[in-house]
């Protein structure tokens, strides 16, 4: 059964709780999806659209309607800057736009859009993780989305009693995978709501008996800071983390909390190019495999390029390929189920994989190759606060969320002592808050632009 086939899977069971707190049954969701299907049909068959999402029920219904009827949406954040919106509209010339007007979430025809040739396998477009304003898109098929949802539901052991809160945006592949996998399993999702640091967040989780929470590293840092793990949440039984490496000290604390509370903590790894998930660490292995990205998801395979040690993934959830122009939406499957991840890795004797850094997240400082991820991890472990590290050749820049000048000096000393980088090539800066992408990941490009 596909996750977008709603009627048989859910019936009168609750599948969603909307931003107003209203419970929505499978039958009601299916009716709303049919209304969206009718709105799309008035625009033509197999159309291209830009869909601006904020985890509303209308976003979910339009997304599912597109999958059911073969229309191809590009999912984007509803608060995307106007300049980026116009650039993408000019570049891809969509036949409809939805979600820009908060009062009207339905698809609005764009009369100046010429016909577009869409490959028969193409079902969904997502922005690459670097920047939501980039014209480089990931082309995904329905089969890939379904395969990844099924794998996630299998290793998380999802069932009809599961209820996830969509703490991540659905235009981000991790957030979308939470929605897809819970729909497939016959579970439910809490849509929208306050952010994780809002005083309303925990009461919302308690009121709706949320069973699982997904987050990226920055979110777990904030949850730890705000005392989330000391809250009484009797229904909560699963925590998942992906979207970057979590500091091992904090990962251990979350794991210990989960054990004490009778919960499971899954550390996972993935990419938008694989519909989200690639690997996971079984919770009972996390303590002895701390720092690992784990083993491949069901149906997937991981290996290392023997020449470069690049991590390579193979599985049915791999994208068709990239698109950087309207014409490339007509391309078929150029990846053939094989995805070079761009991450350097090693494999231990038990078959667990450990990331060693990004191929492109390196700079040279006075001729020495410096791994930016390695520096960032070391500083976060030392300082126990959010840190971002970026730079260009012969210049390394560190940003940290602190107002303490002593911590800034401590960071500078560690960079000099542990990595041998002369202070003349290093800048350490205190900031109130690190800029983040809509996915919750650190926005390195914005930091460098302002440096």
The 8 nearest C-alpha neighbors of each residue, nearest first, counted from 0:
[[1, 2, 4, 183, 8, 3, 7, 145],
 [2, 0, 3, 4, 145, 183, 5, 182],
 [1, 3, 183, 182, 4, 179, 0, 5],
 [2, 4, 1, 5, 63, 67, 66, 182],
 [5, 3, 1, 2, 6, 0, 7, 8],
 [4, 6, 8, 3, 7, 29, 9, 25],
 [7, 5, 10, 8, 9, 26, 4, 25],
 [8, 6, 9, 5, 10, 4, 25, 0],
 [9, 7, 5, 6, 185, 10, 4, 25],
 [8, 10, 25, 12, 6, 7, 185, 11],
 [11, 9, 25, 26, 6, 12, 7, 8],
 [10, 12, 24, 25, 26, 9, 13, 27],
 [13, 11, 24, 9, 10, 25, 14, 26],
 [12, 14, 24, 23, 15, 22, 25, 187],
 [13, 15, 187, 24, 25, 23, 186, 12],
 [16, 14, 188, 23, 187, 189, 13, 22],
 [15, 17, 22, 189, 21, 20, 23, 190],
 [18, 16, 190, 20, 19, 21, 56, 15],
 [17, 19, 191, 20, 190, 192, 55, 16],
 [18, 20, 17, 21, 16, 192, 191, 22],
 [19, 21, 17, 18, 16, 22, 189, 207],
 [22, 20, 16, 17, 19, 23, 18, 15],
 [21, 23, 16, 15, 13, 20, 24, 17],
 [24, 22, 15, 13, 16, 14, 27, 21],
 [25, 23, 13, 11, 27, 12, 26, 14],
 [24, 26, 9, 10, 28, 27, 14, 11],
 [25, 27, 29, 10, 24, 28, 11, 6],
 [28, 26, 30, 24, 29, 25, 23, 31],
 [27, 29, 25, 31, 30, 26, 32, 24],
 [30, 28, 32, 26, 27, 31, 5, 25],
 [29, 31, 27, 33, 32, 28, 26, 34],
 [32, 30, 28, 34, 33, 29, 60, 27],
 [33, 31, 60, 29, 35, 34, 64, 30],
 [32, 34, 36, 30, 35, 31, 29, 37],
 [35, 33, 31, 37, 32, 36, 38, 30],
 [36, 34, 38, 32, 33, 37, 61, 64],
 [37, 35, 33, 39, 64, 34, 38, 40],
 [36, 38, 40, 34, 35, 39, 33, 41],
 [39, 37, 35, 36, 41, 40, 34, 106],
 [38, 40, 36, 42, 41, 37, 35, 106],
 [41, 39, 37, 43, 42, 38, 36, 44],
 [40, 42, 39, 38, 43, 37, 44, 36],
 [43, 41, 40, 39, 108, 44, 38, 46],
 [44, 42, 40, 41, 46, 45, 39, 70],
 [43, 45, 46, 40, 42, 70, 69, 39],
 [44, 46, 70, 69, 43, 71, 47, 68],
 [45, 47, 70, 44, 71, 94, 43, 48],
 [48, 46, 71, 93, 94, 72, 70, 95],
 [49, 47, 72, 95, 93, 96, 94, 50],
 [48, 50, 96, 73, 72, 97, 93, 74],
 [49, 51, 97, 74, 73, 96, 75, 98],
 [52, 50, 77, 98, 75, 76, 99, 97],
 [53, 51, 77, 76, 58, 54, 75, 50],
 [52, 54, 55, 77, 76, 168, 191, 51],
 [55, 53, 191, 190, 52, 169, 58, 168],
 [56, 54, 58, 57, 53, 191, 190, 59],
 [55, 57, 59, 58, 17, 60, 54, 190],
 [56, 58, 60, 55, 59, 61, 104, 105],
 [59, 57, 55, 61, 56, 60, 52, 62],
 [58, 60, 56, 62, 57, 61, 63, 55],
 [61, 59, 32, 57, 63, 62, 58, 64],
 [60, 62, 64, 58, 63, 35, 59, 57],
 [63, 61, 59, 65, 64, 60, 58, 66],
 [62, 64, 66, 60, 65, 61, 3, 59],
 [65, 63, 61, 67, 36, 32, 66, 62],
 [64, 66, 70, 62, 68, 63, 67, 69],
 [67, 65, 63, 64, 69, 68, 122, 62],
 [66, 68, 64, 65, 69, 63, 3, 4],
 [69, 67, 65, 66, 70, 64, 36, 45],
 [70, 68, 45, 66, 65, 67, 71, 122],
 [69, 71, 45, 65, 46, 68, 47, 72],
 [70, 72, 47, 122, 123, 46, 65, 48],
 [73, 71, 48, 123, 49, 47, 50, 74],
 [72, 74, 124, 49, 125, 50, 48, 123],
 [75, 73, 170, 50, 125, 72, 51, 49],
 [74, 76, 51, 170, 52, 50, 73, 77],
 [77, 75, 52, 51, 79, 78, 170, 53],
 [76, 78, 51, 52, 79, 53, 99, 75],
 [79, 77, 76, 80, 51, 53, 99, 52],
 [78, 80, 76, 77, 81, 84, 83, 75],
 [81, 79, 82, 83, 78, 84, 132, 85],
 [82, 80, 84, 83, 85, 79, 78, 86],
 [81, 83, 85, 84, 80, 86, 79, 87],
 [82, 84, 86, 132, 81, 80, 85, 87],
 [85, 83, 81, 87, 82, 86, 88, 80],
 [84, 86, 88, 82, 87, 83, 89, 81],
 [85, 87, 83, 89, 84, 88, 90, 82],
 [88, 86, 90, 84, 89, 85, 91, 83],
 [89, 87, 85, 92, 90, 91, 86, 84],
 [88, 90, 86, 87, 92, 91, 85, 93],
 [89, 91, 87, 88, 92, 86, 324, 325],
 [90, 92, 325, 88, 93, 89, 87, 324],
 [91, 93, 88, 89, 112, 90, 94, 113],
 [94, 92, 48, 47, 95, 91, 112, 49],
 [93, 95, 109, 112, 47, 48, 108, 46],
 [96, 94, 108, 48, 109, 107, 93, 106],
 [95, 97, 49, 107, 106, 48, 50, 108],
 [98, 96, 106, 50, 105, 104, 99, 107],
 [97, 99, 104, 51, 100, 50, 101, 52],
 [100, 98, 97, 51, 101, 77, 104, 96],
 [99, 101, 103, 102, 98, 104, 97, 77],
 [102, 100, 103, 98, 99, 104, 77, 97],
 [101, 103, 100, 104, 98, 99, 105, 97],
 [102, 104, 100, 101, 105, 98, 97, 99],
 [103, 105, 98, 97, 101, 57, 102, 100],
 [106, 104, 97, 103, 107, 98, 35, 38],
 [107, 105, 97, 96, 95, 108, 104, 39],
 [108, 106, 95, 96, 97, 105, 109, 94],
 [109, 107, 95, 94, 110, 106, 42, 96],
 [108, 110, 94, 95, 111, 112, 107, 93],
 [111, 109, 112, 108, 94, 113, 95, 107],
 [110, 112, 109, 113, 94, 92, 108, 93],
 [113, 111, 94, 92, 110, 109, 93, 114],
 [112, 114, 115, 111, 92, 94, 110, 93],
 [115, 113, 112, 116, 94, 46, 47, 93],
 [116, 114, 117, 113, 47, 325, 46, 326],
 [115, 117, 329, 118, 328, 114, 326, 325],
 [118, 116, 329, 328, 115, 119, 121, 45],
 [117, 119, 329, 121, 120, 330, 331, 328],
 [118, 120, 121, 117, 331, 122, 329, 69],
 [121, 119, 118, 140, 122, 331, 141, 139],
 [120, 122, 140, 118, 119, 139, 123, 138],
 [123, 121, 140, 71, 141, 139, 120, 66],
 [124, 122, 139, 71, 72, 121, 138, 73],
 [123, 125, 73, 138, 137, 72, 136, 139],
 [126, 124, 137, 136, 73, 74, 127, 123],
 [125, 127, 136, 131, 137, 128, 135, 124],
 [126, 128, 129, 136, 137, 125, 135, 130],
 [127, 129, 130, 126, 271, 131, 438, 270],
 [130, 128, 127, 131, 133, 442, 126, 436],
 [131, 129, 132, 133, 128, 127, 436, 126],
 [130, 132, 126, 133, 127, 129, 128, 75],
 [133, 131, 130, 83, 134, 87, 84, 126],
 [132, 134, 135, 130, 131, 126, 127, 136],
 [133, 135, 323, 136, 87, 132, 324, 90],
 [136, 134, 323, 133, 322, 127, 126, 321],
 [137, 135, 126, 322, 321, 125, 127, 134],
 [136, 138, 321, 125, 124, 126, 272, 127],
 [139, 137, 124, 319, 320, 321, 318, 123],
 [140, 138, 318, 123, 319, 122, 121, 124],
 [139, 141, 122, 121, 143, 142, 120, 123],
 [140, 142, 144, 143, 122, 145, 139, 66],
 [141, 143, 145, 140, 144, 146, 316, 315],
 [144, 142, 316, 146, 140, 145, 141, 315],
 [145, 143, 141, 147, 142, 146, 274, 148],
 [144, 146, 142, 148, 143, 147, 141, 149],
 [147, 145, 143, 149, 148, 144, 316, 142],
 [146, 148, 150, 149, 144, 316, 145, 151],
 [147, 149, 180, 145, 151, 146, 150, 179],
 [150, 148, 152, 146, 147, 151, 153, 145],
 [151, 149, 147, 153, 297, 152, 148, 296],
 [150, 152, 148, 153, 149, 154, 155, 147],
 [151, 153, 157, 149, 155, 180, 150, 156],
 [154, 152, 156, 150, 151, 155, 149, 157],
 [153, 155, 156, 151, 152, 150, 297, 296],
 [156, 154, 152, 157, 153, 151, 265, 237],
 [157, 155, 153, 154, 152, 158, 151, 184],
 [158, 156, 152, 155, 184, 161, 153, 181],
 [159, 157, 184, 160, 161, 186, 185, 156],
 [158, 160, 186, 185, 161, 184, 157, 187],
 [159, 161, 158, 186, 162, 157, 185, 187],
 [162, 160, 186, 159, 158, 210, 157, 187],
 [161, 163, 187, 210, 209, 188, 186, 211],
 [164, 162, 188, 211, 209, 210, 212, 189],
 [163, 165, 189, 188, 166, 212, 209, 190],
 [166, 164, 167, 190, 189, 163, 174, 191],
 [165, 167, 164, 213, 168, 214, 212, 194],
 [166, 168, 174, 165, 169, 438, 214, 213],
 [169, 167, 174, 170, 171, 54, 53, 438],
 [168, 170, 175, 174, 171, 54, 167, 172],
 [169, 171, 74, 75, 168, 172, 76, 175],
 [172, 170, 169, 174, 168, 173, 438, 175],
 [171, 173, 175, 275, 271, 174, 274, 176],
 [174, 172, 176, 275, 175, 171, 177, 167],
 [175, 173, 169, 167, 168, 177, 171, 176],
 [176, 174, 169, 172, 178, 177, 173, 171],
 [175, 177, 179, 173, 178, 174, 180, 172],
 [176, 178, 174, 175, 180, 179, 181, 173],
 [179, 177, 175, 176, 181, 180, 182, 174],
 [178, 180, 176, 182, 181, 177, 148, 175],
 [181, 179, 148, 183, 177, 182, 152, 178],
 [180, 182, 186, 184, 183, 178, 179, 187],
 [181, 183, 185, 179, 2, 180, 184, 186],
 [182, 184, 2, 180, 181, 185, 179, 1],
 [185, 183, 181, 158, 186, 182, 157, 159],
 [184, 186, 159, 182, 183, 8, 9, 181],
 [187, 185, 159, 161, 181, 184, 160, 182],
 [186, 188, 14, 162, 15, 181, 161, 13],
 [189, 187, 163, 15, 162, 164, 190, 14],
 [188, 190, 164, 16, 15, 165, 163, 17],
 [191, 189, 17, 165, 54, 18, 16, 188],
 [192, 190, 54, 18, 55, 165, 189, 193],
 [191, 193, 18, 190, 194, 200, 203, 189],
 [194, 192, 200, 197, 199, 195, 191, 196],
 [195, 193, 197, 196, 200, 192, 166, 199],
 [194, 196, 197, 200, 193, 222, 166, 218],
 [197, 195, 194, 198, 221, 200, 225, 222],
 [196, 198, 199, 194, 200, 195, 193, 201],
 [199, 197, 200, 196, 201, 202, 195, 193],
 [200, 198, 197, 202, 201, 203, 193, 194],
 [199, 201, 203, 197, 198, 202, 193, 195],
 [200, 202, 204, 203, 199, 205, 198, 230],
 [203, 201, 205, 204, 199, 200, 206, 198],
 [204, 202, 206, 200, 201, 205, 199, 207],
 [205, 203, 201, 209, 202, 207, 206, 208],
 [204, 206, 202, 208, 203, 207, 232, 201],
 [207, 205, 203, 204, 208, 202, 209, 201],
 [206, 208, 204, 205, 209, 203, 189, 16],
 [209, 207, 205, 234, 206, 204, 210, 235],
 [208, 210, 204, 162, 207, 163, 235, 211],
 [209, 211, 235, 162, 234, 236, 161, 163],
 [212, 210, 237, 163, 238, 235, 209, 236],
 [211, 213, 238, 164, 163, 239, 237, 214],
 [214, 212, 239, 240, 238, 166, 211, 167],
 [215, 213, 240, 218, 239, 219, 216, 241],
 [214, 216, 242, 241, 218, 240, 217, 439],
 [217, 215, 245, 219, 218, 220, 243, 214],
 [216, 218, 220, 219, 215, 221, 439, 385],
 [219, 217, 221, 220, 216, 215, 214, 222],
 [218, 220, 222, 216, 221, 217, 223, 214],
 [219, 221, 217, 223, 218, 222, 224, 216],
 [222, 220, 224, 218, 219, 223, 225, 217],
 [223, 221, 219, 227, 225, 224, 220, 218],
 [222, 224, 220, 221, 226, 225, 219, 227],
 [225, 223, 221, 222, 226, 220, 227, 219],
 [224, 226, 222, 223, 227, 221, 196, 228],
 [227, 225, 223, 228, 229, 224, 222, 230],
 [226, 228, 222, 230, 229, 225, 223, 224],
 [229, 227, 230, 226, 223, 256, 222, 253],
 [228, 230, 227, 226, 231, 256, 232, 223],
 [231, 229, 227, 228, 232, 226, 201, 233],
 [230, 232, 233, 229, 205, 228, 201, 227],
 [233, 231, 235, 234, 205, 230, 204, 201],
 [232, 234, 235, 231, 205, 208, 236, 210],
 [235, 233, 210, 208, 232, 209, 236, 205],
 [236, 234, 210, 233, 232, 211, 209, 237],
 [235, 237, 262, 210, 211, 263, 234, 238],
 [238, 236, 211, 263, 262, 264, 235, 210],
 [239, 237, 264, 212, 211, 213, 263, 265],
 [240, 238, 265, 213, 264, 266, 212, 214],
 [239, 241, 266, 214, 215, 213, 267, 265],
 [240, 242, 267, 215, 268, 243, 266, 214],
 [241, 243, 215, 440, 216, 268, 240, 244],
 [244, 242, 241, 216, 245, 215, 268, 440],
 [245, 243, 246, 216, 242, 241, 290, 376],
 [244, 246, 216, 247, 250, 243, 249, 240],
 [247, 245, 249, 248, 250, 380, 244, 376],
 [246, 248, 250, 249, 251, 245, 290, 289],
 [247, 249, 251, 250, 246, 252, 380, 245],
 [248, 250, 252, 251, 247, 246, 253, 245],
 [251, 249, 247, 253, 252, 248, 246, 254],
 [250, 252, 254, 248, 249, 253, 247, 255],
 [251, 253, 249, 255, 254, 250, 256, 248],
 [254, 252, 256, 250, 255, 251, 257, 249],
 [255, 253, 251, 257, 252, 256, 264, 250],
 [256, 254, 252, 258, 257, 253, 251, 259],
 [255, 257, 253, 259, 254, 258, 252, 260],
 [256, 258, 262, 254, 260, 255, 259, 263],
 [259, 257, 255, 261, 256, 260, 262, 254],
 [258, 260, 256, 257, 261, 255, 262, 254],
 [261, 259, 257, 258, 262, 256, 236, 255],
 [262, 260, 258, 259, 257, 263, 236, 256],
 [263, 261, 236, 257, 260, 237, 258, 264],
 [262, 264, 237, 257, 282, 238, 236, 265],
 [263, 265, 238, 282, 239, 254, 237, 257],
 [266, 264, 239, 282, 280, 267, 238, 240],
 [267, 265, 240, 280, 279, 239, 241, 264],
 [268, 266, 279, 241, 278, 240, 292, 265],
 [269, 267, 278, 241, 292, 277, 276, 279],
 [268, 270, 276, 277, 275, 278, 267, 273],
 [269, 271, 275, 272, 273, 276, 274, 277],
 [272, 270, 275, 274, 273, 172, 127, 128],
 [271, 273, 270, 318, 274, 317, 137, 275],
 [272, 274, 317, 316, 275, 271, 270, 318],
 [275, 273, 271, 272, 172, 144, 316, 276],
 [276, 274, 270, 271, 269, 172, 273, 173],
 [275, 277, 269, 278, 268, 273, 274, 270],
 [276, 278, 269, 268, 296, 295, 273, 275],
 [279, 277, 295, 296, 268, 294, 267, 293],
 [280, 278, 267, 293, 294, 266, 292, 268],
 [279, 281, 293, 266, 282, 265, 285, 292],
 [280, 282, 284, 283, 279, 285, 265, 293],
 [283, 281, 285, 284, 265, 264, 263, 280],
 [282, 284, 281, 285, 286, 280, 263, 287],
 [285, 283, 282, 281, 286, 287, 288, 280],
 [286, 284, 288, 282, 289, 287, 283, 280],
 [287, 285, 289, 288, 284, 251, 283, 254],
 [286, 288, 285, 289, 284, 283, 290, 291],
 [289, 287, 285, 286, 291, 284, 290, 293],
 [288, 290, 285, 286, 291, 287, 247, 251],
 [291, 289, 247, 288, 353, 292, 244, 245],
 [290, 292, 353, 293, 289, 288, 352, 351],
 [293, 291, 352, 268, 353, 279, 267, 280],
 [294, 292, 280, 279, 351, 291, 352, 278],
 [293, 295, 278, 351, 279, 280, 296, 352],
 [296, 294, 278, 299, 300, 277, 301, 297],
 [295, 297, 278, 299, 277, 298, 150, 279],
 [298, 296, 150, 299, 295, 154, 153, 151],
 [297, 299, 296, 314, 150, 300, 315, 295],
 [300, 298, 314, 296, 295, 297, 313, 301],
 [299, 301, 313, 295, 312, 314, 302, 298],
 [302, 300, 312, 311, 295, 313, 299, 310],
 [301, 303, 311, 310, 312, 304, 300, 309],
 [304, 302, 310, 308, 309, 311, 305, 301],
 [303, 305, 308, 309, 306, 307, 310, 302],
 [306, 304, 308, 303, 307, 309, 302, 310],
 [305, 307, 304, 308, 309, 303, 310, 343],
 [306, 308, 309, 304, 305, 343, 303, 310],
 [309, 307, 304, 303, 343, 305, 306, 344],
 [308, 310, 343, 304, 307, 303, 342, 344],
 [309, 311, 303, 342, 344, 340, 343, 302],
 [312, 310, 339, 302, 338, 340, 301, 303],
 [313, 311, 301, 338, 300, 337, 339, 302],
 [314, 312, 337, 300, 336, 299, 338, 301],
 [313, 315, 299, 336, 316, 317, 298, 300],
 [316, 314, 317, 143, 336, 146, 313, 299],
 [315, 317, 143, 273, 314, 147, 146, 274],
 [318, 316, 273, 336, 315, 314, 272, 143],
 [319, 317, 139, 272, 320, 273, 138, 316],
 [318, 320, 332, 138, 334, 139, 333, 331],
 [321, 319, 318, 138, 333, 334, 137, 332],
 [322, 320, 137, 136, 138, 135, 323, 319],
 [323, 321, 136, 327, 324, 135, 328, 137],
 [322, 324, 135, 134, 136, 327, 321, 325],
 [323, 325, 326, 327, 322, 91, 90, 328],
 [326, 324, 91, 327, 328, 323, 90, 322],
 [325, 327, 324, 328, 329, 116, 115, 330],
 [328, 326, 329, 322, 330, 324, 325, 323],
 [327, 329, 117, 326, 330, 325, 322, 118],
 [328, 330, 118, 117, 327, 116, 326, 331],
 [331, 329, 327, 328, 118, 332, 333, 117],
 [332, 330, 118, 333, 319, 329, 120, 320],
 [331, 333, 319, 334, 335, 320, 330, 318],
 [332, 334, 320, 335, 319, 331, 330, 336],
 [333, 335, 336, 337, 332, 319, 320, 338],
 [336, 334, 337, 333, 332, 319, 317, 318],
 [335, 337, 317, 314, 313, 334, 315, 338],
 [336, 338, 313, 334, 335, 312, 317, 339],
 [337, 339, 312, 311, 340, 313, 317, 336],
 [340, 338, 311, 341, 310, 312, 337, 309],
 [341, 339, 342, 311, 310, 338, 312, 309],
 [340, 342, 358, 339, 357, 309, 343, 310],
 [343, 341, 357, 340, 309, 310, 358, 356],
 [342, 344, 309, 355, 356, 308, 310, 357],
 [345, 343, 354, 355, 353, 310, 308, 309],
 [344, 346, 353, 352, 354, 347, 308, 355],
 [347, 345, 352, 351, 350, 353, 348, 344],
 [348, 346, 350, 349, 351, 352, 345, 353],
 [347, 349, 350, 346, 351, 352, 345, 288],
 [350, 348, 347, 351, 346, 352, 294, 288],
 [349, 351, 347, 348, 346, 352, 294, 293],
 [352, 350, 293, 294, 347, 346, 349, 291],
 [353, 351, 346, 293, 345, 292, 291, 347],
 [352, 354, 291, 345, 344, 292, 346, 355],
 [355, 353, 344, 356, 343, 345, 342, 352],
 [354, 356, 344, 343, 353, 345, 357, 342],
 [357, 355, 343, 354, 342, 372, 358, 370],
 [356, 358, 342, 360, 359, 343, 341, 355],
 [357, 359, 341, 360, 342, 343, 356, 361],
 [358, 360, 357, 361, 341, 362, 356, 342],
 [361, 359, 357, 371, 358, 370, 372, 356],
 [362, 360, 370, 369, 359, 371, 368, 358],
 [363, 361, 392, 369, 368, 391, 364, 370],
 [362, 364, 368, 392, 367, 366, 369, 393],
 [363, 365, 393, 367, 366, 392, 362, 368],
 [364, 366, 367, 393, 363, 392, 368, 424],
 [365, 367, 364, 363, 368, 393, 392, 362],
 [366, 368, 363, 364, 365, 369, 362, 420],
 [369, 367, 363, 362, 364, 366, 361, 370],
 [370, 368, 362, 361, 363, 371, 367, 364],
 [371, 369, 361, 373, 372, 360, 374, 356],
 [370, 372, 374, 373, 360, 361, 388, 369],
 [373, 371, 375, 374, 370, 356, 376, 360],
 [372, 374, 376, 370, 371, 375, 377, 356],
 [375, 373, 377, 371, 372, 376, 378, 370],
 [374, 376, 372, 378, 373, 377, 388, 371],
 [377, 375, 379, 373, 378, 374, 372, 380],
 [376, 378, 380, 374, 375, 379, 381, 373],
 [379, 377, 381, 375, 380, 376, 382, 374],
 [380, 378, 383, 376, 382, 381, 377, 384],
 [379, 381, 377, 378, 383, 382, 376, 246],
 [382, 380, 378, 379, 383, 377, 410, 384],
 [381, 383, 379, 384, 380, 378, 406, 410],
 [384, 382, 379, 380, 381, 385, 378, 249],
 [383, 385, 382, 379, 386, 400, 399, 220],
 [384, 386, 400, 399, 379, 387, 383, 217],
 [387, 385, 399, 398, 379, 384, 375, 400],
 [386, 388, 398, 397, 375, 399, 389, 385],
 [389, 387, 397, 375, 396, 371, 398, 386],
 [390, 388, 396, 395, 371, 443, 387, 397],
 [389, 391, 395, 396, 394, 392, 388, 447],
 [390, 392, 394, 362, 393, 395, 389, 363],
 [391, 393, 363, 362, 394, 364, 390, 395],
 [394, 392, 364, 365, 424, 363, 391, 395],
 [395, 393, 424, 391, 392, 390, 425, 396],
 [394, 396, 390, 425, 424, 389, 426, 391],
 [397, 395, 426, 390, 389, 388, 425, 427],
 [396, 398, 427, 388, 387, 428, 426, 399],
 [399, 397, 428, 387, 386, 429, 427, 388],
 [400, 398, 386, 429, 401, 430, 385, 428],
 [399, 401, 430, 431, 432, 385, 429, 384],
 [402, 400, 403, 429, 399, 430, 431, 406],
 [401, 403, 429, 404, 400, 430, 431, 406],
 [402, 404, 405, 401, 406, 407, 429, 408],
 [403, 405, 407, 406, 402, 408, 429, 401],
 [404, 406, 408, 403, 407, 409, 410, 402],
 [407, 405, 409, 408, 404, 403, 410, 382],
 [406, 408, 404, 410, 409, 405, 427, 411],
 [407, 409, 411, 405, 406, 410, 412, 404],
 [410, 408, 406, 412, 407, 411, 405, 413],
 [411, 409, 407, 413, 412, 408, 406, 414],
 [410, 412, 408, 414, 409, 413, 427, 415],
 [411, 413, 409, 415, 410, 414, 416, 408],
 [414, 412, 416, 410, 415, 411, 417, 409],
 [415, 413, 411, 418, 412, 417, 416, 420],
 [414, 416, 420, 419, 412, 413, 418, 421],
 [415, 417, 413, 419, 414, 418, 412, 420],
 [418, 416, 413, 414, 419, 415, 420, 412],
 [419, 417, 414, 420, 415, 416, 413, 374],
 [418, 420, 415, 416, 417, 421, 414, 413],
 [421, 419, 415, 418, 414, 422, 424, 425],
 [420, 422, 423, 424, 415, 419, 425, 414],
 [423, 421, 425, 424, 420, 415, 411, 426],
 [422, 424, 421, 425, 426, 420, 394, 393],
 [425, 423, 394, 422, 421, 393, 395, 420],
 [426, 424, 395, 422, 423, 396, 394, 427],
 [425, 427, 396, 397, 395, 428, 424, 422],
 [428, 426, 397, 396, 398, 407, 411, 425],
 [429, 427, 398, 397, 399, 426, 430, 407],
 [428, 430, 399, 401, 398, 400, 402, 407],
 [431, 429, 400, 432, 399, 401, 428, 398],
 [430, 432, 400, 401, 429, 433, 402, 399],
 [433, 431, 430, 400, 434, 399, 401, 385],
 [432, 434, 435, 400, 430, 441, 431, 399],
 [435, 433, 442, 441, 432, 436, 445, 446],
 [436, 434, 441, 442, 439, 440, 433, 437],
 [435, 437, 438, 439, 442, 440, 441, 434],
 [436, 438, 439, 435, 76, 168, 440, 171],
 [439, 437, 436, 440, 171, 168, 167, 435],
 [440, 438, 436, 437, 435, 215, 441, 217],
 [439, 441, 436, 435, 438, 442, 242, 215],
 [442, 440, 435, 443, 436, 434, 439, 433],
 [441, 443, 435, 436, 434, 444, 445, 440],
 [444, 442, 446, 445, 441, 447, 389, 387],
 [443, 445, 447, 446, 442, 448, 129, 130],
 [446, 444, 448, 443, 447, 442, 449, 434],
 [445, 447, 443, 449, 444, 448, 450, 442],
 [448, 446, 450, 444, 449, 445, 443, 390],
 [449, 447, 445, 446, 450, 444, 443, 442],
 [448, 450, 447, 446, 445, 444, 443, 434],
 [449, 447, 448, 446, 396, 445, 390, 426]]
